[in-house]
Structures are given as structure tokens and as C-alpha cells.
């Protein structure tokens, strides 16, 4: 997994504020999906990047924010990782 993040909270606003402005999602293929979300938060600047090749919902996650508004883009695998068998597992 690769994780990079940077953030600066707004001192005059609670960092626990998180309002969902929009949420769009869909399927790319049988086991791949995407999400596009918008939030209003207590952060002045947010840069967040995650890339996972294994584990539950592995994929790419990018979040960028400025002045309390953040946009998230997430491409991920809908399957779960079976750590005992070291392989993907589908729950239906």
C-alpha cells in the first residue's frame, strides 16, 4: 500500500464538521466500481492519496480539498480479501 497525505485544519472551524454535498457511484465491471464524492469539512487544505493492491476494496483513492470543500475520487475492487487463502473472495 502507498499512502500520502497532507492537511491543514481551519482553527476557527471544528475539524469534526463533515457534510456530504454529493455522492455519485457506479460499476465499471463485475468487480470494479467508482465513487465521486464532495464534502464540506473543517480543513483548509487536504491532499490524500491511497493505492492498495490487496485487502478489502483495494484500489486508488484520491482526495483534494481547499477552503473547507473536498472532492474524493475512488476506483476500487468490490470483493473482499481472504487473508487465510491469500486471494479475493466474493460475497453474494
C-alpha atoms as a printed R data frame, in Angstrom:
   type eleno elety resid chain resno       x       y       z
1  ATOM     1    CA   UNK     A     1   0.000   0.000   0.000
2  ATOM     2    CA   UNK     A     2   1.126   3.534  -0.771
3  ATOM     3    CA   UNK     A     3  -0.331   6.354   1.308
4  ATOM     4    CA   UNK     A     4   0.450  10.050   1.007
5  ATOM     5    CA   UNK     A     5  -1.498  12.708   2.865
6  ATOM     6    CA   UNK     A     6  -1.215  16.324   3.925
7  ATOM     7    CA   UNK     A     7  -3.738  18.517   5.636
8  ATOM     8    CA   UNK     A     8  -4.178  21.798   7.451
9  ATOM     9    CA   UNK     A     9  -7.259  22.286   9.612
10 ATOM    10    CA   UNK     A    10  -9.043  25.631   9.891
11 ATOM    11    CA   UNK     A    11  -8.505  26.778  13.501
12 ATOM    12    CA   UNK     A    12 -11.739  28.820  13.506
13 ATOM    13    CA   UNK     A    13 -13.883  25.865  12.455
14 ATOM    14    CA   UNK     A    14 -14.405  22.465  14.044
15 ATOM    15    CA   UNK     A    15 -12.350  19.740  12.353
16 ATOM    16    CA   UNK     A    16 -15.201  17.304  13.074
17 ATOM    17    CA   UNK     A    17 -17.507  19.020  10.557
18 ATOM    18    CA   UNK     A    18 -18.187  16.796   7.554
19 ATOM    19    CA   UNK     A    19 -21.234  17.369   5.380
20 ATOM    20    CA   UNK     A    20 -21.780  15.288   2.244
21 ATOM    21    CA   UNK     A    21 -22.539  17.607  -0.679
22 ATOM    22    CA   UNK     A    22 -22.890  14.929  -3.360
23 ATOM    23    CA   UNK     A    23 -22.271  11.247  -3.920
24 ATOM    24    CA   UNK     A    24 -22.102   9.591  -7.322
25 ATOM    25    CA   UNK     A    25 -21.103   5.960  -7.858
26 ATOM    26    CA   UNK     A    26 -21.312   3.174 -10.379
27 ATOM    27    CA   UNK     A    27 -19.843  -0.055 -11.712
28 ATOM    28    CA   UNK     A    28 -17.009  -0.352 -14.212
29 ATOM    29    CA   UNK     A    29 -17.086  -4.141 -14.483
30 ATOM    30    CA   UNK     A    30 -18.241  -7.148 -12.452
31 ATOM    31    CA   UNK     A    31 -15.791  -6.474  -9.589
32 ATOM    32    CA   UNK     A    32 -14.704  -2.869 -10.174
33 ATOM    33    CA   UNK     A    33 -16.550   0.265  -9.093
34 ATOM    34    CA   UNK     A    34 -16.084   4.019  -8.773
35 ATOM    35    CA   UNK     A    35 -17.226   6.793  -6.451
36 ATOM    36    CA   UNK     A    36 -17.133  10.573  -6.822
37 ATOM    37    CA   UNK     A    37 -17.992  12.499  -3.667
38 ATOM    38    CA   UNK     A    38 -17.989  16.076  -2.428
39 ATOM    39    CA   UNK     A    39 -17.745  17.210   1.187
40 ATOM    40    CA   UNK     A    40 -17.740  20.356   3.285
41 ATOM    41    CA   UNK     A    41 -15.213  19.929   6.084
42 ATOM    42    CA   UNK     A    42 -13.171  21.838   8.638
43 ATOM    43    CA   UNK     A    43  -9.945  21.556   6.629
44 ATOM    44    CA   UNK     A    44  -8.176  24.438   4.934
45 ATOM    45    CA   UNK     A    45  -6.084  22.173   2.667
46 ATOM    46    CA   UNK     A    46  -6.343  18.423   2.093
47 ATOM    47    CA   UNK     A    47  -4.264  16.197  -0.171
48 ATOM    48    CA   UNK     A    48  -4.827  12.477   0.292
49 ATOM    49    CA   UNK     A    49  -3.717   9.567  -1.918
50 ATOM    50    CA   UNK     A    50  -4.043   5.818  -1.222
51 ATOM    51    CA   UNK     A    51  -3.151   2.949  -3.526
52 ATOM    52    CA   UNK     A    52  -3.794  -0.613  -2.339
53 ATOM    53    CA   UNK     A    53  -3.257  -3.754  -4.394
54 ATOM    54    CA   UNK     A    54  -4.621  -6.175  -1.792
55 ATOM    55    CA   UNK     A    55  -7.101  -6.021   1.047
56 ATOM    56    CA   UNK     A    56 -10.761  -5.121   1.225
57 ATOM    57    CA   UNK     A    57 -11.806  -2.726  -1.521
58 ATOM    58    CA   UNK     A    58  -8.288  -2.339  -2.915
59 ATOM    59    CA   UNK     A    59  -7.797   0.390  -5.474
60 ATOM    60    CA   UNK     A    60  -6.934   4.051  -5.889
61 ATOM    61    CA   UNK     A    61  -8.340   6.784  -3.664
62 ATOM    62    CA   UNK     A    62  -7.627  10.499  -4.226
63 ATOM    63    CA   UNK     A    63  -8.997  13.376  -2.147
64 ATOM    64    CA   UNK     A    64  -8.225  17.037  -2.761
65 ATOM    65    CA   UNK     A    65  -9.599  19.951  -0.777
66 ATOM    66    CA   UNK     A    66  -9.255  23.666  -0.304
67 ATOM    67    CA   UNK     A    67 -11.069  26.180   1.958
68 ATOM    68    CA   UNK     A    68 -13.335  23.560   3.522
69 ATOM    69    CA   UNK     A    69 -14.510  21.852   0.333
70 ATOM    70    CA   UNK     A    70 -13.138  18.450  -0.653
71 ATOM    71    CA   UNK     A    71 -13.559  16.218  -3.679
72 ATOM    72    CA   UNK     A    72 -12.948  12.472  -3.486
73 ATOM    73    CA   UNK     A    73 -12.415  10.078  -6.402
74 ATOM    74    CA   UNK     A    74 -12.204   6.362  -5.652
75 ATOM    75    CA   UNK     A    75 -11.711   3.402  -8.029
76 ATOM    76    CA   UNK     A    76 -11.873   0.118  -6.133
77 ATOM    77    CA   UNK     A    77 -12.454  -3.630  -6.165
78 ATOM    78    CA   UNK     A    78 -15.819  -4.651  -4.710
79 ATOM    79    CA   UNK     A    79 -14.527  -8.014  -3.488
80 ATOM    80    CA   UNK     A    80 -13.065  -8.730  -0.066
81 ATOM    81    CA   UNK     A    81  -9.600 -10.126   0.592
82 ATOM    82    CA   UNK     A    82  -9.359 -13.538   2.252
83 ATOM    83    CA   UNK     A    83  -6.163 -13.270   4.312
84 ATOM    84    CA   UNK     A    84  -6.131 -17.003   5.146
85 ATOM    85    CA   UNK     A    85  -6.257 -18.107   1.476
86 ATOM    86    CA   UNK     A    86  -4.385 -15.001   0.234
87 ATOM    87    CA   UNK     A    87  -6.904 -14.419  -2.555
88 ATOM    88    CA   UNK     A    88 -10.055 -12.466  -3.471
89 ATOM    89    CA   UNK     A    89 -13.423 -13.663  -2.191
90 ATOM    90    CA   UNK     A    90 -16.892 -12.695  -3.397
91 ATOM    91    CA   UNK     A    91 -19.873 -12.483  -1.067
92 ATOM    92    CA   UNK     A    92 -23.228 -12.813  -2.825
